[in-house]
Amino acid sequence: MAYVAGCRCWSRRPRPNAPRSSPCTSPCARPPSSSSPSHPRCSATGSTASESARRPFLGKPRLAGSTRDAQGGRQCPDRRCAPILKPCCTRGQGSGFMRRREFIGFGSGLVGALFVSGCSAMNQGGSAAPAGAPKTFKLGVYAPLTGETAENGQNFKRSFELYADQVNAAGGINGEKIELVIRDDKGEPKTAASIAQEFAQDESIDATLGSFSSTASMAAAPVLVKAGIPNISPTSSHPDYTSLGKGLFRGTNTQKVEAKQVAEFLGKTQGKKKIAIVHRQDDWGISAASNFEEGAKGLGVQITGKQAVAPETKDFRTVITSLRGGDPEAVYVALQYSDATVFAQQMAAAGWKPTVATSTALYTQKLIELGGAGVEGWYVASFFFSGSSKPVVAEYVKAYTDKYGKAPDAFAAVAYDSIKVLGEAKKQVPEDGAAGRTKLRDAISKTTVDGVTGSMKFDDKGDVEKSMTWLVVKDGKFTQA
């Protein structure tokens, strides 16, 4: 490191006729203890133990309003650098603030410290693997691990980890173990977009999985598309999701497909001609309601009323009164379990018992745990049933139950199928990095998996179409209708 003359940030008072000081042109010989946006050389920290012993005021705070340090030096012009008790650099020839031997020793230590600091920053957050570390198939995961739909996000996580454990125990894929980088998006669009940005900046991420809701997934999508990272959302059913860019896939039916199937169940199978709708006031809920209404009208069904409710609504009395006033025979419920269970209890309290059919969002044990007797007799659409006798389903249910002590729901199941698609596609793509992402994206579009939720085969838009099964809550359990 060169001996720097006359730092503007720190110097002794100049002597008469002394050479004029010049600004720093290289990293300072000794870093101060705090940071300043306008004085980048005041951003490093650190001193040696020997220096601290020789100079006891080193690192001690200045008195408020002081313009001089304990050693007689001038403070940095930017007060945001306070406290500054270690010089930013040295002064002119022959009047150096430190003896040459002291300077050289410190400079060597600083270079080493900066090197170690740089290495630590590289590894923090998983952005770069240590030199010589084995390659991994690195997947970014974002889902609501906390918040009102936390149970659904946790079920995602459980299935992702189950599949990764199974594959890694068998030796990995192309010799690479699966590595999961899991983040909690809380079901919030802004948080999901921020996590997507984190993944986009990590060149070692091969693909991503998430999120649970269409709203969060659609917020993250543009960032992932721009970075060229393929993403499978197990449950985003908004019709527009996969149209946001190349490399976006979904593991469940779109609302255009699902909601019309629910309309057919109520209108044809159940023979109901007057139906009311209650839906969540978000991208997913609005899409579900409008597509159900379109399908119902095509069957000659009358929509007697439609009510939108904000997420986490706790008082449905006005909604119930309004819907009940239309005298419907059935109600289509497009809510999440946190809302639907409150709605069910308040319907029961009001003595109102129409036929109820729901979207696939409500095939979760939380519906029964929180809804109790209020959800008895409700019909729930699903593309998965844990009681199925199919070998592929039975094997998965056993593995999941053995690991977690409870049976999986539809969201856990479709999460398992989604990560399995990535695993099968990776078998065709030995490359990593940007080229690997592109090839992986193309391989995903051509991969077919006979999954626990049915066939996982994507069309040219990245969508799937799965057959629906109907469950009913009977004696506090889900059974096939």
C-alpha positions in Angstrom: 0.0 0.0 0.0 1.4 3.4 -1.0 2.1 6.1 1.7 -0.6 8.6 1.0 0.0 12.3 1.5 -2.3 15.0 3.0 -5.7 13.4 3.4 -8.5 16.0 3.5 -10.4 13.8 6.0 -7.6 13.9 8.6 -4.4 15.9 9.1 -2.6 17.9 11.7 -2.8 21.6 11.4 -0.5 22.6 8.5 2.8 24.4 9.3 3.5 27.7 7.6 4.8 27.2 4.1 4.1 23.5 4.3 3.3 21.7 1.0 -0.4 21.9 0.1 -2.3 18.7 1.0 -3.8 16.6 -1.8 -6.8 14.4 -1.6 -6.6 10.6 -1.1 -5.9 8.7 -4.3 -5.8 5.2 -2.8 -7.3 3.3 0.1 -6.5 5.0 3.4 -3.6 3.7 5.5 -5.8 3.4 8.6 -9.6 3.2 8.6 -11.9 5.2 10.9 -14.6 3.6 13.0 -17.8 4.7 11.3 -19.2 5.2 7.9 -20.1 8.2 5.7 -21.8 8.2 2.3 -19.7 11.2 1.2 -16.4 9.8 2.6 -16.1 6.2 1.5 -12.7 5.9 3.0 -14.3 6.4 6.4 -16.3 3.2 6.0 -13.8 0.5 6.9 -13.2 -0.5 10.5 -10.5 -2.2 12.6 -7.3 -1.8 14.5 -4.7 -4.1 15.9 -4.4 -5.1 19.6 -0.9 -3.6 19.8 -2.2 -0.3 18.5 -5.0 -0.3 21.1 -2.4 -0.9 23.9 -0.1 1.9 22.7 -2.9 4.4 22.0 -5.7 4.0 24.6 -8.0 6.6 23.1 -8.3 4.6 19.9 -12.0 3.8 19.3 -13.3 5.9 22.2 -16.2 8.3 21.3 -15.5 12.1 21.0 -17.3 14.5 23.3 -20.4 15.9 21.7 -19.6 18.9 19.6 -15.9 18.3 19.7 -14.0 19.3 16.6 -10.7 17.7 17.6 -9.8 14.1 18.6 -7.8 12.9 21.6 -4.6 13.0 19.5 -4.8 16.5 18.1 -6.1 15.6 14.7 -8.8 17.4 12.8 -12.2 15.6 12.4 -13.7 14.6 9.1 -15.7 17.5 7.6 -18.7 15.2 7.4 -20.0 14.9 11.0 -21.7 11.6 10.0 -18.2 10.1 10.2 -18.2 10.6 14.0 -16.5 9.4 16.1 -13.2 9.4 14.3 -10.3 8.6 16.4 -8.2 6.7 13.8 -6.8 8.7 11.0 -8.1 8.2 7.5 -4.7 8.6 6.0 -1.3 10.3 6.5 0.3 13.6 5.7 3.1 14.8 3.6 6.7 13.6 3.2 8.7 13.3 6.4 5.8 14.2 8.6 3.8 11.0 8.5 1.3 10.5 11.2 2.7 6.9 11.7 6.2 5.7 11.8 7.1 3.7 8.7 7.4 0.4 10.5 4.1 0.9 12.2 2.5 1.8 8.9 3.8 -1.2 7.0 2.7 -3.6 9.8 -0.8 -2.1 9.9 -1.1 -2.0 6.1 -0.3 -5.7 5.8 -2.9 -6.5 8.5 -5.5 -4.3 6.7 -5.0 -6.0 3.4 -5.5 -9.4 5.1 -8.6 -8.2 6.9 -10.1 -6.8 3.7 -9.4 -10.1 2.0 -11.1 -12.1 4.7 -14.0 -9.7 4.8 -14.5 -10.0 1.1 -14.6 -13.8 1.3 -17.2 -13.7 4.1 -19.4 -11.5 2.0 -19.2 -13.9 -0.9 -20.4 -16.8 1.2 -23.1 -15.0 3.2 -26.6 -15.7 1.9 -25.3 -18.6 -0.3 -24.4 -16.4 -3.3 -21.2 -18.2 -4.0 -20.0 -21.7 -3.0 -16.6 -22.1 -1.4 -13.7 -23.0 -3.7 -13.6 -26.7 -4.3 -17.2 -27.3 -2.9 -19.2 -29.9 -4.7 -21.8 -28.6 -7.2 -25.4 -28.7 -6.1 -28.8 -28.4 -7.9 -29.8 -25.2 -6.1 -33.4 -24.3 -5.9 -34.9 -21.1 -4.5 -38.1 -21.6 -2.6 -40.5 -18.8 -1.6 -43.8 -19.4 0.2 -45.9 -18.1 3.1 -44.2 -19.8 6.1 -45.9 -17.2 8.4 -49.1 -15.2 8.1 -52.7 -16.2 7.4 -51.9 -19.0 4.9 -48.8 -20.3 6.8 -50.1 -23.8 6.9 -50.2 -24.0 3.1 -46.6 -22.6 2.8 -45.4 -25.0 5.5 -46.9 -27.9 3.6 -45.0 -26.8 0.5 -41.8 -26.7 2.5 -42.4 -30.2 3.9 -42.9 -31.8 0.5 -39.9 -30.0 -1.0 -37.7 -31.2 1.8 -39.1 -34.7 1.6 -38.3 -35.0 -2.1 -34.8 -33.5 -1.6 -34.1 -35.9 1.1 -35.2 -38.9 -1.0 -33.1 -37.8 -4.0 -30.0 -36.9 -2.0 -30.1 -40.2 -0.2 -30.1 -41.9 -3.6 -27.0 -40.0 -4.7 -28.5 -36.8 -6.2 -29.1 -35.9 -9.8 -26.2 -36.2 -12.2 -24.1 -36.4 -9.1 -25.4 -33.2 -7.7 -27.3 -33.0 -4.4 -30.4 -30.9 -4.2 -29.9 -27.7 -2.1 -32.9 -25.7 -1.0 -32.7 -22.0 -0.3 -36.0 -21.3 1.5 -37.5 -17.9 2.1 -40.7 -16.7 3.8 -42.7 -14.3 1.6 -45.6 -14.1 4.2 -48.0 -14.2 1.3 -47.1 -10.6 0.6 -46.5 -9.4 -3.0 -43.8 -6.9 -2.1 -41.9 -9.5 0.0 -42.2 -12.1 -2.8 -40.7 -9.6 -5.3 -37.9 -8.8 -2.9 -37.0 -12.5 -2.5 -37.2 -12.9 -6.3 -34.6 -10.1 -6.6 -32.4 -11.9 -4.1 -32.6 -15.1 -6.2 -32.0 -13.2 -9.4 -28.7 -11.9 -8.0 -27.5 -15.4 -7.1 -26.0 -17.0 -10.2 -25.9 -20.3 -8.5 -29.7 -20.6 -8.3 -30.8 -23.0 -11.0 -34.6 -22.7 -10.7 -37.3 -21.5 -8.2 -40.5 -22.8 -6.7 -43.3 -20.5 -5.4 -45.3 -19.0 -4.3 -48.6 -20.2 -2.9 -50.9 -17.4 -4.0 -51.3 -16.0 -7.4 -50.8 -12.5 -6.1 -47.4 -13.2 -4.6 -46.3 -15.3 -7.6 -47.3 -12.6 -10.1 -45.3 -10.0 -8.1 -42.2 -12.1 -8.3 -42.6 -13.3 -11.9 -41.2 -10.3 -13.8 -38.0 -10.4 -11.8 -37.5 -14.1 -12.3 -38.3 -13.9 -16.0 -35.8 -11.0 -16.5 -33.1 -13.1 -14.8 -33.9 -16.2 -17.0 -34.8 -18.3 -13.9 -37.5 -21.0 -14.6 -40.2 -21.0 -11.9 -42.9 -23.5 -11.1 -45.7 -22.2 -8.9 -47.5 -25.3 -7.5 -50.8 -23.5 -6.9 -51.1 -20.1 -8.8 -54.3 -20.5 -10.7 -54.8 -16.9 -12.0 -55.2 -17.3 -15.8 -52.7 -14.5 -16.4 -49.8 -15.9 -14.3 -48.0 -17.9 -17.0 -48.5 -15.2 -19.6 -46.2 -12.9 -17.7 -43.1 -14.3 -19.4 -41.2 -17.3 -20.6 -40.2 -19.9 -18.1 -43.2 -19.7 -15.8 -45.2 -22.9 -15.1 -48.0 -23.9 -12.8 -48.9 -27.2 -11.1 -52.7 -26.7 -10.9 -55.6 -25.8 -13.1 -56.3 -22.2 -13.9 -59.3 -20.6 -12.4 -60.9 -20.6 -15.9 -60.8 -24.4 -15.8 -61.4 -25.0 -12.1 -64.2 -22.5 -11.4 -66.2 -23.8 -14.4 -65.8 -27.4 -13.1 -67.2 -26.2 -9.7 -70.1 -24.5 -11.6 -70.8 -27.8 -13.4 -70.8 -29.7 -10.1 -73.4 -27.4 -8.5 -75.4 -26.7 -11.6 -75.5 -30.2 -13.2 -74.5 -32.8 -10.6 -76.3 -31.1 -7.7 -79.0 -29.5 -9.9 -78.9 -26.1 -8.2 -80.4 -23.2 -10.3 -79.9 -20.3 -7.9 -76.4 -19.8 -6.6 -74.7 -17.0 -4.6 -70.9 -16.3 -4.5 -68.6 -15.1 -1.8 -65.0 -14.5 -2.7 -61.8 -13.0 -1.5 -61.0 -9.5 -2.6 -57.6 -10.2 -4.3 -56.4 -11.3 -7.7 -57.1 -15.0 -7.1 -60.6 -14.5 -5.5 -61.8 -12.0 -8.2 -60.7 -14.4 -11.0 -62.3 -17.4 -9.3 -65.6 -15.6 -8.9 -65.8 -14.2 -12.4 -64.9 -17.5 -14.0 -67.5 -19.3 -11.8 -70.1 -16.8 -12.8 -69.3 -17.2 -16.5 -69.6 -21.0 -16.2 -72.8 -20.9 -14.2 -74.6 -18.6 -16.6 -73.7 -20.9 -19.4 -75.6 -23.6 -17.6 -78.7 -21.4 -17.2 -77.9 -20.9 -13.5 -79.0 -17.6 -11.8 -76.4 -15.8 -9.7 -78.5 -14.4 -6.8 -75.8 -12.3 -5.2 -72.0 -11.8 -5.1 -70.0 -10.5 -2.2 -66.3 -9.7 -2.1 -64.5 -9.7 1.3 -61.1 -8.3 2.3 -58.4 -10.8 3.5 -58.7 -11.6 7.2 -62.3 -10.5 7.5 -63.7 -11.5 10.9 -67.3 -10.3 10.7 -69.4 -11.8 7.9 -72.8 -11.0 9.3 -73.6 -8.3 6.8 -72.3 -10.5 4.0 -74.5 -13.4 5.1 -77.6 -11.2 5.4 -77.0 -9.9 1.9 -76.4 -13.3 0.3 -79.3 -14.9 2.2 -81.7 -12.2 0.9 -81.4 -13.6 -2.6 -82.7 -17.0 -1.4 -80.0 -19.1 -3.1 -80.0 -22.9 -3.1 -76.2 -23.0 -2.9 -73.2 -20.9 -2.3 -69.8 -21.0 -4.0 -67.0 -20.1 -1.6 -63.7 -18.8 -3.0 -61.9 -18.0 0.3 -58.8 -19.2 2.1 -59.2 -21.3 5.2 -58.6 -18.4 7.6 -61.6 -16.6 6.1 -63.8 -19.5 5.2 -63.9 -21.1 8.6 -65.1 -17.8 10.2 -67.7 -17.5 7.4 -68.9 -21.1 8.1 -69.3 -20.6 11.8 -71.3 -17.4 11.4 -73.5 -19.1 8.8 -74.2 -21.9 11.2 -74.9 -19.3 14.0 -77.4 -17.6 11.7 -79.1 -20.9 11.1 -78.5 -20.7 7.3 -77.7 -24.1 5.7 -77.5 -23.9 1.9 -75.4 -26.4 -0.1 -71.8 -25.1 -0.2 -69.1 -26.0 -2.7 -65.6 -24.6 -2.5 -62.5 -24.2 -4.6 -59.5 -26.5 -4.3 -58.0 -23.9 -1.9 -60.0 -25.4 1.0 -58.8 -29.0 0.9 -56.7 -28.6 4.0 -57.1 -30.1 7.5 -57.2 -26.5 8.8 -60.7 -26.2 7.3 -62.0 -28.9 9.7 -59.8 -27.9 12.7 -61.0 -24.3 12.6 -64.4 -24.6 11.0 -65.7 -27.5 13.2 -69.4 -28.3 12.8 -69.8 -25.2 10.6 -68.1 -26.9 7.6 -70.0 -30.2 8.0 -71.5 -31.2 4.7 -69.3 -28.8 2.7 -68.2 -30.0 -0.8 -64.5 -29.4 -1.5 -63.0 -29.6 -5.0 -59.6 -31.3 -5.2 -57.1 -32.8 -7.6 -55.8 -35.1 -4.8 -57.1 -37.3 -2.1 -54.8 -38.8 0.5 -57.1 -41.8 0.9 -56.6 -42.9 -2.7 -55.6 -46.5 -3.4 -53.4 -45.6 -6.3 -49.8 -46.9 -5.7 -48.1 -43.6 -6.5 -50.4 -41.8 -4.0 -50.2 -44.4 -1.3 -46.4 -44.4 -1.5 -46.1 -40.7 -1.2 -48.7 -40.5 1.6 -46.8 -43.1 3.6 -43.4 -41.3 3.2 -44.9 -38.0 4.1 -46.8 -39.3 7.1 -43.8 -41.3 8.4 -41.7 -38.1 8.2 -44.1 -35.5 9.6 -46.7 -37.5 11.6 -49.7 -36.5 9.5 -51.2 -37.0 6.1 -50.5 -34.5 3.3 -53.2 -32.3 1.8 -53.5 -31.2 -1.8 -51.0 -28.3 -1.5 -48.3 -30.6 -0.1 -49.1 -33.1 -2.9 -48.8 -30.6 -5.8 -45.7 -29.2 -4.2 -44.2 -32.6 -4.3 -45.1 -33.1 -8.0 -43.7 -29.6 -8.8 -40.3 -30.2 -7.4 -40.3 -33.7 -9.0 -40.8 -32.1 -12.4 -37.6 -30.0 -11.8 -35.7 -33.1 -10.7 -36.7 -35.1 -13.8 -35.9 -32.1 -16.1 -32.5 -31.7 -14.4 -31.5 -35.2 -15.4 -31.4 -33.9 -19.0 -29.4 -30.8 -18.2 -25.9 -31.3 -16.7 -25.0 -27.7 -17.2 -25.2 -25.0 -14.5 -25.3 -21.2 -14.7 -27.1 -19.1 -17.3 -26.8 -21.7 -20.0 -28.1 -24.3 -17.6 -31.1 -22.2 -16.7 -32.1 -21.8 -20.3 -31.8 -25.6 -21.0 -33.6 -26.4 -17.8 -36.5 -24.2 -18.8 -36.8 -26.0 -22.1 -36.5 -29.4 -20.5 -39.3 -28.5 -18.0 -41.6 -27.7 -20.9 -41.0 -31.2 -22.4 -41.1 -33.2 -19.1 -44.1 -35.3 -18.1 -44.5 -36.7 -14.6 -47.2 -39.2 -13.5 -47.6 -37.4 -10.2 -49.6 -37.9 -7.0 -52.0 -35.2 -8.2 -52.3 -36.5 -11.8 -50.3 -35.9 -14.9 -47.9 -33.0 -14.8 -47.6 -32.1 -18.4 -47.3 -28.5 -19.5 -48.8 -27.0 -22.6 -47.1 -24.3 -24.6 -48.2 -21.7 -22.1 -46.8 -23.5 -19.1 -50.3 -24.6 -17.9 -51.6 -28.1 -16.9 -55.1 -29.5 -16.9 -56.0 -32.0 -14.2 -59.2 -33.9 -13.5 -61.2 -33.0 -10.4 -62.4 -35.1 -7.6 -65.0 -34.1 -5.1 -64.7 -34.5 -1.3 -67.3 -33.9 1.4 -66.8 -33.1 5.1 -68.5 -35.9 6.9 -68.2 -36.6 10.7 -65.3 -34.2 10.8 -63.3 -35.9 8.0 -62.8 -35.5 4.3 -64.4 -38.4 2.4 -65.1 -38.9 -1.3 -68.4 -37.5 -2.3 
